[in-house]
Amino acid sequence: MGMDGGGPRRPGTGAAGPVDCAGCRAELSARLDGADDPRVLARVDAHLAGCPACARWLDDAAAVTRLARLGLAVPAPGSNWVSSAAAR
């Protein structure tokens, strides 16, 4: 558990001080999933503001998340999922 009684912290987001790139990206991934940790929100945002690599990572991860959530399911080439589903 975190020292403040909350749940466990993700790696790279220790109780105080700056967040490193790995910790920032773990928190950003959680944020994209709606599970960010409010205890490190300001420190993650501060890191993000000063780290172009993490800002690019967030842009890419957000695009992948959008595609995963909104993209159409496409059957694999050669599969006949329509007739398989109709046969059930």
N, C-alpha and C positions, 0 to 999 in steps of 0.2 A: 504494500500500500504506500501511497505517497505520504509524506510527513504531515500533511494537513488533514489526513483521515480520508482522503478520496481514494479512488481506485489506483491501480498501478500506473506508473507513468511509462510512456513509450521510450525506447532507447533514444538518447541524444537530447532529451528534454528535461534534464535534471531539475531539482527543486529550485535552483536559482541560477542566475547567470545566463549567458547567451545559449541559444539553441543551435546545434550544428546542422549541417545539410541533411544528414540521415534523419535526425529528429524532426527537422522541418518537413521533410517529404513524408514521413510517417504521419505527422499531424495533418498535413494537407490532404493526404489520401483519406484519412478519417473524416476530415471536413467535407470532402466530396461525397462521402457516404452518410453525412449527417450525424457523425459521431465524434466531433471534435471535442477537445478538452479545454473548457473555459479557463482552467488554471494557467495555461501556457499560450493562450490566444494572442496576447499583446507581444510576447517574445517571438512567436512564430511570425506574426505580421512584421515585426521589426527586422527579423532575419530576411524575410521575403523582400522587403523594400530595398535591402542592400545587397542582394545576391541575384544577379542576372541568371545564373544557372538554375536556381530554384524557381525563379519566375517563369523561365522557359519550361521547366519540368511541370509546373502547375498548369500552364497553358496546354501542354500536350496531354496531361492526365485528365484535364477537364474535357478535352475533345474526345478522348477515348470513352470517358464516362457517359458523355452525351450520346455517342454512337451506340454504346451498350444499352442505354436506357430507351433510346428512341428508334434505333435501327430496326429494319425489318429482318425477320428470321428468314434465311434463305436455305433451302434444302441443299444437301451436299450433292455434287454432280453425280448422276447415275442413280440416285436414290428415288424410290417411288413411294414417297411418304403419303401421298393422297390416297392411293389404292390400298395401302396398308392400313390407314386410318379408317377407310370406308369398310374394310373387311371385319373390323372389330365389332 
